[in-house]
Amino acid sequence: MKRVELLAPAGDLDRLKIAIRYGANAVYIGGKRFSLRSRASNFDLKDIAEGVEFAHHHDAHVHVTVNMLPHEEDLEGISEYLKDLESIGVDAIIVASLSIMQLAKKVAPKLEVHVSTQHSSTNSSVVKLYESLGMDRVVLARECTLDDVKRTTANSNLPIEAFIHGGMCVSYSGRCTLSNNMTNRDANRGGCAQSCRWKYRLYEGDIKLNEDDHMFSMSSKDLCAMKYIPALIDAGVSSFKIEGRMKSQYYLATIVRTYRMLIDEYYETGSISQKRMQWYYEELSKAENRLSAGGFYGGVPGMKDHLYGINGAGVSQEFIAYVLDYDEEKQIAKLEVRNNFSSGIDAEAFGATTPNQMFVMDILYDEDGEVVDVARNPMDILYTKINVKLKKHDMIRKVIKKRENVY
């Protein structure tokens, strides 16, 4: 049986490498043009080429988003861009425009063309249509139930990709026009202002319905399809997609690693116990900072699956250090500081192949050998003795004694 692909987002080259090191079989990235998420760092052609080389060296694939819905003025240079992606060795493009799909097949035939979730594909009939047009994969709408997915995969020849984690659109994916109306930023051309996450005063006529300390927002909870992974694998889904090209390195490492471990455990054992599933949920919660739910997989979401009065995801400061090197004989770790911490705190190390390991942070030294009481400055280089075995590219986070279960 061909195993399901784990597809992770990457907003820049560093995050691409983290996602692959921590278990992604493929990454999807955006170029400087023709892509949604215009506020992400995004890749120029040189970076795409380096990312493809790194990915292929690690037996991973690179998908490039060409998923804007272009207006006439947006199409200039598209043929040359597609040819460049093909020559670089990009494996696939994710496309929302039918004209760009057909153009890609003509000018860059080595590129796989994946139909974007922007098309809201929810059934096998539309998958068959895209098959007749020569497409290579269909990304299902995030509004599909588990039954929808099962029926679609059972009656389709094309590989099916489904979202398993990340932000949800308040409307059918990409079809909201709040941003266009309120800010003149076109969601389908890369400019979504996420107006659903703003806080609003509500009025009925001239009567104000809410107080300023109870402002209203209308966004969905983030998707977490953890408990549906076994059923989605059994249904024959070809690729599991994680949303979040704006997310941090730490977030990606934690989310990708957790799903990688869960997927591998299911293939190896054929089942996931309730105790193990709870462990996976708790592991995900170490990087999540917005409440999550099961999306549409269990049926149409209810009131408990939405966020009211909550704006944004907040900022997590649990990630404190990145391991640049580790001397096993001396047990000395070379650390790159990411968030404020001091010696004496309880910490946890983890990595792509390093199990979670608890330890107490020892005395910290700078590159001149001077003792540092508190690591205050991100990207500073510090050294400390850590008596658990680490590897380069591992990460260290603070241990939170009491953690709210966001699931």
Residue pairs with C-beta under 8 A, 6 or more apart in sequence:
2 238
3 263
3 267
4 232
4 233
4 237
4 238
4 239
4 240
4 263
5 25
5 26
5 61
5 161
5 238
5 239
5 240
6 23
6 24
6 25
6 26
6 239
6 240
6 242
6 256
6 259
6 260
6 263
7 24
7 25
7 26
7 27
7 28
7 63
7 161
7 239
7 240
7 241
7 242
8 19
8 20
8 24
8 26
8 27
8 28
8 242
8 252
8 255
8 256
9 15
9 19
9 27
9 28
9 29
9 166
9 242
9 243
9 244
9 245
9 247
9 252
10 16
10 18
10 19
10 27
10 28
10 29
10 51
10 245
10 252
11 29
11 30
11 37
11 40
11 41
11 42
11 245
11 246
11 247
12 40
12 41
12 42
12 43
12 47
13 43
13 47
13 50
13 51
14 249
15 247
15 248
15 249
15 252
16 27
16 29
16 51
16 54
16 55
16 62
17 51
17 54
18 249
18 252
18 253
18 393
19 27
19 252
19 253
19 256
20 27
20 54
20 55
20 58
20 60
21 58
21 253
21 352
21 393
22 252
22 253
22 256
22 257
22 260
22 351
22 352
23 256
23 257
23 259
23 260
23 261
23 352
24 60
24 256
24 260
25 60
25 61
26 55
26 60
26 61
26 62
26 63
26 91
26 239
27 51
27 55
27 60
27 61
27 62
27 63
28 62
28 63
28 64
28 65
28 94
28 241
28 245
29 42
29 43
29 48
29 51
29 62
29 63
29 64
29 65
29 245
30 36
30 37
30 40
30 42
30 43
30 64
30 65
30 245
31 42
31 43
31 44
31 45
31 48
31 64
31 65
31 66
31 81
31 85
32 42
32 43
32 44
33 77
33 81
34 65
34 66
34 67
34 68
34 70
34 74
34 78
34 81
34 100
35 42
35 64
35 65
35 66
35 67
35 68
35 190
36 65
36 67
36 68
36 174
36 187
36 188
36 189
36 190
36 192
37 65
37 190
37 245
37 246
38 189
38 190
38 191
39 246
40 245
40 246
43 51
43 64
45 84
45 88
48 62
48 64
48 85
48 88
48 90
49 88
49 89
51 62
52 62
52 88
52 89
52 90
52 91
53 89
55 61
55 62
56 62
56 89
61 91
61 92
62 89
62 90
62 91
62 92
63 90
63 91
63 92
63 93
63 94
63 114
64 85
64 90
64 92
64 93
64 94
65 93
65 94
65 116
66 78
66 81
66 82
66 93
66 94
66 95
66 100
66 104
67 94
67 95
67 96
67 116
67 118
68 74
68 96
68 97
68 188
68 189
68 190
69 96
69 97
69 118
69 188
69 189
70 78
70 97
70 100
70 189
71 189
74 189
78 100
78 103
79 103
79 107
82 93
82 100
82 103
82 104
82 107
82 108
82 111
83 107
83 108
85 93
85 108
85 111
86 108
86 109
86 110
86 111
90 111
91 111
91 112
92 111
92 112
92 113
92 114
92 136
92 137
93 104
93 111
93 112
93 113
93 114
94 114
94 116
94 139
95 101
95 104
95 113
95 114
95 115
95 116
96 115
96 116
96 118
96 119
96 174
96 188
98 133
101 113
101 115
101 133
101 135
102 133
104 111
104 113
105 113
105 134
112 136
112 137
113 134
113 135
113 136
113 137
114 135
114 136
114 137
114 138
114 139
114 161
115 121
115 130
115 135
115 137
115 138
115 139
116 139
117 139
117 140
117 141
117 142
117 163
117 173
117 174
118 173
118 174
118 188
119 126
119 141
120 141
120 143
120 172
120 173
120 174
120 175
121 127
121 130
121 138
121 139
121 140
121 141
121 152
122 140
122 141
122 143
122 144
122 148
122 152
123 148
123 151
123 152
124 151
124 152
124 154
124 155
124 156
126 138
127 138
127 152
127 155
127 156
127 157
127 158
127 160
128 156
128 157
130 138
130 158
131 156
131 157
131 158
135 158
136 158
136 159
137 158
137 159
137 160
137 161
137 238
137 239
138 156
138 158
138 159
138 160
138 161
139 161
139 162
139 163
139 241
140 148
140 149
140 152
140 160
140 161
140 162
140 163
141 172
141 173
142 163
142 168
142 169
142 173
142 223
142 295
142 296
143 172
143 173
143 296
144 152
144 162
144 296
144 297
145 296
145 297
145 298
145 299
145 300
146 228
146 231
146 232
146 235
146 297
146 298
149 160
149 162
149 232
149 235
149 237
149 297
150 231
150 235
152 160
153 160
153 235
153 236
153 237
154 235
154 236
159 238
159 239
160 236
160 237
160 238
160 239
161 237
161 238
161 239
161 240
161 241
162 232
162 237
162 239
162 240
162 241
163 223
163 225
163 240
163 241
163 242
163 243
163 295
164 223
164 225
164 226
164 228
164 229
164 232
164 240
164 241
164 242
164 259
165 222
165 223
165 224
165 225
165 226
165 242
165 243
165 244
165 255
165 259
166 222
166 223
166 242
166 243
166 244
167 222
167 223
167 243
167 244
168 219
168 220
168 221
168 222
168 223
168 295
169 175
169 176
169 196
169 220
170 176
170 178
170 196
170 218
170 219
170 220
174 187
174 188
176 187
176 192
176 195
176 196
177 187
178 193
178 195
178 196
179 185
179 186
179 187
179 191
179 192
179 193
179 194
179 195
180 186
180 187
182 193
182 195
183 191
183 193
183 195
185 191
185 192
185 193
194 219
196 217
196 218
196 219
197 217
197 219
197 307
197 311
197 312
198 217
198 311
199 215
199 216
199 217
199 309
199 311
200 215
200 216
200 217
200 218
201 208
201 210
201 212
201 215
201 216
202 208
202 209
202 210
202 216
203 209
210 216
214 309
215 309
215 311
216 308
216 309
217 307
217 308
217 309
217 310
217 311
218 306
218 308
219 306
219 307
219 310
220 293
220 295
220 301
220 305
220 306
220 307
221 290
221 291
221 292
221 293
221 305
221 306
221 307
222 288
222 290
222 291
222 292
222 293
222 313
223 243
223 292
223 293
223 294
223 295
224 281
224 284
224 288
224 292
224 293
224 294
224 407
225 232
225 294
225 295
225 297
226 259
226 262
226 277
226 280
226 281
226 284
226 407
227 277
227 294
228 294
228 297
228 298
229 240
229 259
229 262
229 263
229 266
229 272
230 266
230 271
230 272
232 240
233 263
233 266
233 267
240 259
240 263
242 255
242 256
242 259
244 251
244 252
244 255
247 255
248 319
249 322
250 287
250 316
250 318
250 319
250 338
250 395
250 397
251 287
251 316
253 287
253 352
253 395
254 283
254 284
254 286
254 287
254 350
255 284
255 287
257 283
257 350
257 352
258 280
258 283
258 284
261 280
262 272
262 280
265 272
265 276
266 272
272 280
281 405
281 407
282 403
282 405
283 356
284 292
284 407
285 403
285 404
285 405
285 406
285 407
286 318
286 397
286 400
286 403
287 316
287 318
288 406
289 313
289 314
289 315
289 316
290 307
290 310
290 312
290 313
290 314
290 406
291 307
291 310
291 406
292 406
292 407
293 301
293 304
293 305
294 305
295 301
295 305
317 339
317 340
317 398
318 339
318 397
318 398
318 400
319 338
319 339
319 395
319 396
319 397
320 337
320 338
320 339
320 340
320 341
320 347
320 375
320 396
320 397
320 398
321 335
321 336
321 337
321 338
321 341
321 375
321 382
321 395
321 396
322 335
322 336
322 338
322 393
322 394
322 395
322 396
323 333
323 334
323 335
323 336
323 349
323 351
323 390
323 391
323 392
323 393
323 394
323 395
323 396
324 334
324 335
324 336
324 381
324 392
325 333
325 334
325 392
326 332
326 333
326 334
326 386
326 389
326 390
326 391
326 392
326 394
327 333
328 389
330 385
331 385
331 386
331 387
332 383
332 384
332 385
332 386
333 383
333 384
333 385
333 386
333 390
334 381
334 382
334 383
335 381
335 382
335 383
335 384
335 396
336 379
336 380
336 381
337 375
337 376
337 377
337 378
337 379
337 380
337 381
337 382
338 378
338 379
339 378
340 374
340 375
340 376
341 347
341 361
341 374
341 375
341 398
342 361
342 364
342 373
342 374
342 375
343 361
343 362
343 363
343 364
343 373
343 384
344 360
344 361
345 360
345 361
345 398
345 399
346 358
346 359
346 360
346 361
346 398
346 399
347 358
347 359
347 360
347 361
347 396
347 397
347 398
347 399
348 356
348 357
348 358
348 359
348 396
348 397
348 398
348 399
349 356
349 357
349 359
349 386
349 388
349 390
349 394
349 395
349 396
350 356
350 357
350 394
350 395
350 397
351 390
351 391
351 393
351 394
351 395
352 393
352 394
353 391
354 389
354 390
354 391
354 394
357 388
357 389
358 388
358 399
359 386
359 387
359 388
361 384
361 386
362 384
362 385
362 386
363 371
363 384
363 385
364 371
364 372
364 373
364 375
364 382
364 383
364 384
365 371
365 372
365 382
365 383
365 384
366 372
366 380
366 381
366 382
366 383
367 381
367 383
372 382
375 382
